[in-house]
């Protein structure tokens, strides 16, 4: 899959990154649900990514009023812990 928009994110270049998935959900008349899912080696690797230049560059245009809106309202982060590995 190519890098960039709807492709492999720059987070793949960050230590601790394991996997990325872009999931397409149900389609309604006025929108289609998408969710991104990343898997990290550990919590500290994820936090380090959120403080990196890769993260800032990947989210540089978030909320840019000049672009066609991609979201209905504000995005919501939902961090989940894999309990099957414990």
C-alpha positions in Angstrom: 0.0 0.0 0.0 1.4 3.5 -0.8 2.4 6.0 1.8 0.3 9.0 2.4 -3.4 9.8 2.5 -5.4 6.6 3.2 -2.1 4.7 2.9 0.6 3.6 5.3 1.2 6.4 7.8 4.5 7.9 8.7 4.2 6.1 12.1 5.6 3.0 10.4 9.0 4.7 10.6 8.8 5.1 14.4 10.4 2.6 16.9 7.8 0.4 18.5 5.2 0.6 15.6 3.8 -2.8 14.8 0.7 -2.5 12.6 -1.8 0.0 11.0 -5.3 -0.7 9.7 -7.7 1.7 8.1 -11.2 0.2 8.6 -14.2 1.2 6.6 -17.6 0.8 8.3 -21.2 1.3 7.4 -22.2 3.8 4.7 -25.1 6.2 5.5 -26.7 8.7 3.1 -24.6 11.6 4.5 -21.3 9.9 5.6 -19.2 6.7 5.7 -17.7 5.6 9.0 -13.9 5.1 9.0 -11.6 4.1 11.9 -7.9 3.9 12.1 -6.3 1.3 14.3 -2.6 1.1 15.2 -0.8 -1.5 17.2 2.3 -0.6 19.2 4.9 -2.7 20.9 4.1 -1.0 24.2 2.4 2.1 25.7 5.7 4.0 25.9 6.3 3.6 22.2 2.9 5.0 21.4 3.4 8.0 23.7 6.8 8.6 22.2 5.2 8.7 18.7 2.6 11.3 19.9 5.5 13.6 20.8 7.5 13.0 17.6 8.0 15.0 14.4 6.3 12.1 12.6 3.1 12.7 14.6 3.2 16.5 14.1 3.7 16.1 10.4 0.9 13.5 10.0 -1.5 15.8 11.9 -0.4 19.1 10.5 -3.6 19.7 8.5 -6.0 18.4 11.0 -8.8 20.9 11.5 -7.7 23.0 8.5 -10.8 25.0 7.5 -9.5 25.3 3.9 -9.9 21.6 3.3 -13.1 19.7 2.7 -14.2 18.4 6.1 -13.5 14.8 6.8 -15.2 14.5 10.1 -18.6 15.0 11.6 -17.8 16.9 14.7 -14.6 16.3 16.7 -12.6 13.1 16.4 -12.4 11.0 19.6 -9.3 9.0 20.7 -10.2 5.7 22.1 -7.1 3.8 23.5 -7.6 0.2 24.1 -5.3 -2.3 25.9 -5.0 -5.9 24.6 -5.9 -8.1 27.5 -5.4 -11.3 25.6 -1.6 -10.8 25.9 -1.7 -10.6 29.7 
